[in-house]
Amino acid sequence: MGKSPRWSNASASCRLEWRPSRWLVAAILMLALLGALSLVVSEMPRAWAWPLAAAALAYGGAKARHEARKPAQAWFWPGDGRPATADGVAARDVAVAWRGPLAFVRWRDAAGRWRRQSWWPDTLPAARRRELRLAAASVRASRSAASMAP
């Protein structure tokens, strides 16, 4: 009988770069355009509809520009029970949530403020999504918690 296969005891580590999603920027612009169009074709008086439509387009354009100009961020999940890091700074209370192909990360920064980011499919391909899933699961499994109810 042959030797049994070697199983790795090492947890999965993961390095990712977050960057703004082009799909999200396009979706924001599309919503701004559709909002402006809906104001124009509504039964609102034209004296109100056109300025509000222009305001909706300007606000949507500003939000899309703000999203597109966010700086890239380097993430590292060590996979050995240590906390994840964002740009080299330890991220506390990291939680990864999934909605289909979208990954949402929530964490506390060094100042204690909650931060949030999302990876869209255009910024996180399927192979990297699997890596993130494994790394986030290993962090969750390695947290020390009571094993029995009080």
Secondary structure, 3 states (H helix, E strand, C coil): CCCCCCCCCCCCCEEEEECCCHHHHHHHHHHHHHHHHHHHHCCCCHHHHHHHHHHHHHHHHHHHHHHHCCCCEEEEECCCCCCCEECCEECEEEEEEEECCEEEEEEECCCCCEEEEEECCCCCCHHHHHHHHHHHHHHHHHCCCCCCCC
